[in-house]
């Protein structure tokens, strides 16, 4: 079976290989979540600092390696670089399974951050390499959906496995081996050249001004939606709701992010220049429902609205990033934008807690209301500038999708 790419065809097996890379890049740190509260019991001699290092250092190490991988991608041999990243990821997963003390686990987790960082840019970079136009938008949406679906499924699986033996939770880190095997399908899948009308061919270098604007937009939307994963449990505690609702709502959040990916082209065709504004408005309404309405059904609706808004924006930002770079530099540009995602993950709880402390607010409702206000300001700006490249979808963007 052949899949149309907008500039040629690739095999279904090659496409599944691309999806498999998207599926594994969300895994780092996943195995730690179910055993986070039990780490002090598992490692009685571990200090609080060591436990904090185990959860924070991998995310920090991903950042420089994403940038390094993006820079090296423009020098060729991308598949070999991806294979190296996946191999490091897999090897560190094996180390985690057999780790006997927390120091070795910290070292293995840091190595994993490096390996995952090398692989991350290719979760979208491969889509941009093989697809263009409408087909690329569709596949970026599906890639984002696969990423979030794997996160939900792997989280559920790890939570179940960890109750039997905490070592087994780390088996999820062996999944890169599947992607490594499937890369063989991509070695024989040649990428057709971009068509003459492609926006990428109009670029002689990365359009850094637009890339900066896209990075800021991605940072704001990621930073503000992350408050659901970081602060929802505190809010439920304030309202005296069972904490079990927290994991259910967070799973629904990631499922909601996944949904728009499968129908992204249809959403863009209907909303056109209002696409980004409507998506931001969904996030605003969602955060306000979660943060101000002490009602489980309405809070759940808020979580879903926030996820849908973010799920539309993420692949659009990736596609726009590809448009503003020549084909050989697309992965490099994407690595910059994807780094912003991990920076937001690292700094979100520190910034929110710091601002809340200065303003004398608690960390239950404040993160959601403050985030909603911030996104509302960006939404208003996107309404005014809906014909611009960064905050809207102008006619040149539409024509690129025809």
BELDAJO-V983067 format. One record per pair of residues at least 12 apart in sequence whose ideal C-beta (glycine too) atoms are under 6 Angstrom apart, sorted by the first residue. I is the first residue (numbers start at 0). J is the second residue. D is the distance in Angstrom with one decimal. If there is no record, write none. Layout:
I_J_D / I_J_D
This chain:
2_14_5.1 / 4_129_5.3 / 4_130_4.7 / 4_134_5.3 / 5_130_5.6 / 5_131_4.0 / 5_132_4.2 / 5_134_3.7 / 6_131_5.0 / 6_191_4.4 / 6_194_5.5 / 7_191_3.4 / 9_129_5.7 / 9_188_4.9 / 12_184_4.4 / 13_184_4.7 / 13_185_5.5 / 13_188_4.0 / 16_181_3.8 / 16_184_4.7 / 16_185_5.2 / 17_125_4.7 / 18_145_4.9 / 19_177_5.8 / 19_178_4.3 / 19_181_5.2 / 20_121_5.6 / 20_122_5.2 / 20_178_5.3 / 21_122_4.4 / 21_142_4.4 / 21_145_4.7 / 21_146_4.7 / 22_145_5.4 / 22_149_3.9 / 23_174_5.2 / 23_175_5.0 / 23_178_5.5 / 24_118_5.9 / 24_119_4.9 / 24_122_4.5 / 25_146_5.1 / 25_149_6.0 / 25_150_4.5 / 26_171_5.9 / 27_57_5.5 / 27_111_5.6 / 27_115_4.5 / 28_57_5.8 / 29_153_5.6 / 29_157_5.9 / 29_171_5.9 / 30_157_5.5 / 30_168_4.2 / 30_169_4.7 / 30_171_5.5 / 31_54_6.0 / 33_157_5.5 / 33_158_4.6 / 33_161_4.0 / 34_161_5.4 / 34_165_4.9 / 38_50_5.0 / 41_165_5.9 / 42_101_4.3 / 45_101_4.4 / 49_101_5.3 / 52_105_5.5 / 53_105_5.3 / 53_108_6.0 / 56_109_5.2 / 57_108_4.6 / 57_111_5.8 / 57_112_3.7 / 58_344_5.8 / 58_345_5.3 / 60_109_5.4 / 60_112_3.3 / 60_113_5.5 / 61_112_4.7 / 61_115_5.6 / 61_116_4.1 / 61_341_5.1 / 62_338_5.6 / 62_341_5.1 / 64_113_5.0 / 64_116_2.7 / 64_117_5.4 / 65_116_4.6 / 65_119_5.1 / 65_120_6.0 / 65_334_5.2 / 65_337_5.7 / 65_338_4.9 / 66_334_5.7 / 66_338_5.6 / 68_117_4.4 / 68_120_5.1 / 69_120_4.8 / 69_330_5.8 / 69_331_4.4 / 69_334_2.3 / 72_330_4.0 / 72_331_5.8 / 73_327_5.7 / 73_328_5.2 / 73_331_4.8 / 81_118_5.8 / 81_121_4.7 / 82_182_5.8 / 84_114_5.1 / 84_117_2.9 / 84_118_3.7 / 85_118_5.5 / 85_175_4.2 / 85_178_5.4 / 85_179_4.9 / 87_114_3.0 / 88_111_5.9 / 88_114_3.6 / 88_115_5.4 / 88_175_4.4 / 89_175_4.5 / 89_176_5.2 / 91_107_4.8 / 91_110_4.1 / 91_111_3.8 / 91_114_6.0 / 92_169_6.0 / 92_172_2.7 / 92_173_5.1 / 94_107_3.7 / 95_107_4.7 / 95_169_3.9 / 96_166_5.6 / 96_169_4.7 / 119_337_5.8 / 120_330_5.2 / 120_333_5.5 / 120_334_4.1 / 123_317_4.9 / 123_333_5.1 / 124_330_3.4 / 124_333_5.5 / 126_138_4.8 / 126_139_5.5 / 126_142_5.4 / 127_321_4.3 / 127_329_4.6 / 128_190_5.0 / 129_190_5.2 / 131_193_5.9 / 131_197_5.8 / 132_400_5.8 / 133_264_6.0 / 133_400_5.1 / 136_263_5.9 / 136_264_5.7 / 136_318_5.4 / 137_264_5.5 / 139_314_4.0 / 139_317_5.1 / 139_318_5.3 / 140_260_3.6 / 140_263_3.5 / 140_314_4.5 / 141_260_5.4 / 143_260_4.6 / 143_313_5.2 / 143_314_4.7 / 144_257_4.3 / 144_260_3.2 / 144_261_5.8 / 147_253_4.7 / 147_256_4.7 / 147_257_4.2 / 148_257_5.1 / 150_253_5.4 / 151_250_5.4 / 151_253_4.9 / 151_254_5.8 / 153_171_5.2 / 157_171_5.4 / 193_326_5.5 / 198_322_4.5 / 198_399_5.0 / 199_325_5.8 / 199_326_5.2 / 202_324_5.8 / 202_325_4.6 / 205_324_4.6 / 205_328_5.4 / 205_332_5.0 / 206_323_3.9 / 209_323_4.8 / 209_388_5.7 / 210_332_5.8 / 212_389_3.7 / 213_316_5.5 / 213_319_5.7 / 213_320_5.6 / 213_336_5.9 / 213_389_5.8 / 214_336_5.5 / 214_339_4.8 / 217_316_5.0 / 217_336_5.6 / 217_339_5.0 / 218_339_4.7 / 218_343_5.4 / 219_377_5.6 / 220_309_6.0 / 220_312_5.4 / 221_340_5.3 / 221_343_4.1 / 222_343_4.3 / 222_347_5.4 / 223_370_3.7 / 223_373_5.8 / 223_374_5.2 / 224_305_5.6 / 224_309_4.8 / 225_347_4.6 / 226_366_4.1 / 226_367_5.8 / 226_370_5.1 / 227_252_5.4 / 228_249_5.7 / 229_348_5.2 / 230_362_5.9 / 230_366_4.5 / 231_245_5.3 / 232_245_4.4 / 233_362_5.4 / 233_363_5.0 / 234_363_4.8 / 237_363_4.2 / 238_293_4.6 / 248_299_6.0 / 248_302_4.8 / 251_302_5.6 / 251_303_6.0 / 252_302_4.9 / 252_306_4.6 / 255_303_4.5 / 255_306_2.7 / 255_307_5.0 / 256_306_4.5 / 256_309_5.5 / 256_310_3.9 / 259_307_5.8 / 259_310_4.0 / 259_311_4.5 / 263_314_5.8 / 266_311_6.0 / 272_385_4.5 / 272_391_4.9 / 272_392_5.2 / 274_392_5.5 / 275_381_4.9 / 275_390_5.8 / 276_378_5.8 / 276_381_4.6 / 276_382_4.9 / 276_385_6.0 / 278_308_4.5 / 278_311_4.3 / 278_312_4.9 / 279_374_5.6 / 279_377_5.9 / 279_378_3.7 / 279_381_5.9 / 280_378_5.5 / 281_304_4.8 / 281_307_5.5 / 281_308_3.3 / 282_305_5.2 / 282_308_3.9 / 282_374_5.0 / 283_371_5.1 / 283_374_5.0 / 283_375_4.9 / 284_304_5.5 / 285_301_4.4 / 285_304_3.4 / 285_305_3.2 / 286_305_5.9 / 286_367_4.9 / 286_370_5.3 / 286_371_3.9 / 287_371_4.8 / 288_300_5.9 / 288_301_2.9 / 289_301_3.9 / 289_302_6.0 / 289_367_5.3 / 290_364_4.9 / 290_367_2.6 / 290_368_5.0 / 320_332_5.1 / 320_333_5.4 / 320_336_4.9 / 351_366_4.9
